[in-house]
Amino acid sequence: MSFVHLHNHSHYSLLDGLTKLDEMINFAKEQGSPAVALTDHGSMYGAIEFYQKAKKAGIKPIIGVETYLAQNSRFDKNTREDARSFHLLLLAKNEIGYKNLIKLVSHAHMEGFYYKPRVDWELLSEHHEGLIASTACLAGEIPRLIVAEKFAEAKKRIKEYNNLFGQGNFFLELMDHPEIPELIKVNEQLIKFSKELNIPLIATNDVHYFKKEDAEAQDILLCLQNKKKITDTDRMKMIGHGDYSMRSNSEMIAAFKDTPEAISNTLKIAEMCNLEIELGNIQLPFFEVPAGYDGNSYLKEWCEKGILKRFPKAGSEELGKVKDRLDFELAVIAKMGWPSYFLIVADFINWAKDNKIVVGPGRGSAAGSMVCYLTGITNLDPLKYELLFERFLNPERISMPDIDMDFADIRRAEVLNYVGEKYGH
């Protein structure tokens, strides 16, 4: 039987975790595990690096977070009790779950931050799709209720979590740290609840460092985090309260020999998690063109209207040069697939001008584009000043266009808000 570590803190759990991503991934491969999870405290700083390295190593990456759950509302930030949040382990099953994790972590930092980045039940209710959850460590809500011997309330909350995430997506988490009497009590009760409520178990080790001998170094990190000395007795410490290293599969299987389903369920979760993140492709917002047009034809029509505005008195020879230049640029833009980019930029720049926001004339290589001039993005005629379009876009050098624009600093926020409202924040 194999095993998958699903509760792991890397060095991206700042001043708390010590495990390096390479250590975590390579160890999983050595142990014959098909997957490994990254569940840093309240953040996803290491998610993409972890994803890329795990994929390269042939190990399935499971991206998650051990989030902080506010006891009441994430907006409550007044008392010591508001700072005492619960831990909750969340794992992304798919792209929907991954995006929901991103939203949860973002809201936790921007709205719920009070000592820690906190989510609340309202956010979980909005962003639970595609996620697997478990009760986490002794700081989780269910374990705390069990320690307080509030068994009826714990049972009620388990049902509520299970209803929220859906049957088969919520797990009761067991850990093997016999040095902690409360944990033994919690494990016993979680096993009872599992049988009574048909909620599956999982085994984890709440990994905070790679090897057993790293415990002392991790203890120093905790001292730095909490502004304490090693000699202080009234401080948070994990050393002496269990082994939080990345224990071998055989060790974990032996530790949970009485509940083998807690081991096998880690493999089931690994099978359920199939996140694919598309990397390396530019993803532009959607620009809606009128019926009967595509991006290329609509950009061309916009430019042709711009000729009448920019060159109202031009003779046939000048107009011929303008149209030749325009046709050449439009062909390059179409070939490189960037019409939507120009339409989006032209849209918000012209919106700013229509709303009397001062906009710069354009600078850098974009000033060499007739398309930019005709759509109102820039105010410089590239033919008059003999500016080269190839410095801006070149089919031989595939790269995204880069248009540098200046807006009046006192009203720049209005432009950003317009873009966010129209294309998505």
Secondary structure, DSSP 8 states (H G I E B T S, - for coil): -------B-BTTSTTT--B-HHHHHHHHHHTT-SEEEEEEES--TTHHHHHHHHHHHT-EEEEEEEEEE-SS-TT--SSHHHH--EEEEEEE-SHHHHHHHHHHHHHHHHTS-SSS-EE-HHHHHHS-TTEEEE--STTBHHHHHHHTT-HHHHHHHHHHHHHHH-TTSEEEEEE--TT-HHHHHHHHHHHHHHHHHT--EEEE--B-SSSGGGHHHHHHHHHHHHT--TT-SSS---TTS---S---HHHHHHHTTT-HHHHHHHHHHHHH-------S----------TT--HHHHHHHHHHHHHHHH-TT--HHHHHHHHHHHHHHHHHHHHHT-HHHHHHHHHHHHHHHHTT--B---BGGGGG-HHHHHTTS----TTTTT--GGGT-BTTB------B--B-TTTHHHHHHHHHHHH--
